[in-house]
């Protein structure tokens, strides 16, 4: 087995796996199978991805990358802005719990989750118009190996 490096410390995959397995996230979204890295049915759907910001520091042992959480609703407009916001805030709070989770050897250690941006309502960019709009809340996730 090759030795893992800082480049292997991917907070998105760690957070994605954690939230996919969370009963609380499943409850917030209504059923399992609604957390991934792509905006896709079933709706509402939590999308986790790399954010545009973050801090790579000295690339030695710790970084503070940005992870983005987005909740997408049904193209028909369901469940609405207020409910999507509620779901997103619940999922962000659940994501913060990863700091206290037991560490898996060989995986990144996440020692802090700090919401760093406002909730933003923005239209989804698709070739065909969509009635729903995602909320996004960038969360800074500090990782170290």
Residue, then its C-alpha position, 0 to 999 in steps of 0.5 A: x500500500x502506498x503512503x497517503x499524502x495531504x493530496x489524499x485528504x478529501x473532506x468532501x468524500x468524508x463529509x459525503x459518506x458521513x451525511x449519506x449514512x446519517x439518520x438525521x439527514x435522511x429524516x430531514x430530506x424525507x428518505x434515503x438516497x438524497x445525498x450525493x455530489x450531483x443535483x439529481x432526483x429524488x427531491x429534495x436533494x443535498x449536494x456536497x461539493x468543493x467550494x471555491x475558497x479555502x486555505x491550503x496553508x503551507x501544504x504541509x499537514x493541515x489545510x482549511x478547504x471549503x466544502x459547499x452544501x446545497x439543497x435542491x428542490x423539485x423542479x415544480x417548486x416543492x418544497x419551497x424556499x423556507x423548507x429548503x432553508x430549514x433542511x439546509x440548516x439542519x444538514x449543516x448542523x449535522x455536518x458539524x457533528x463530524x468533529x466529534x465522530x470517531x476517527x477512521x485510521x488512514x482517513x482525514x481528521x476533521x477537527x473543525x467545521x465552521x459555516x462561513x457564508x450566508x444562505x444564498x438563493x440562486x437559480x440553477x443553471x440548466x439548458x431548460x428553465x427550472x422552477x426551483x433554486x438551490x440554497x448554498x452554504x459554504x462551510x469551511x472544513x479543516x482537515x489534517x492527516 
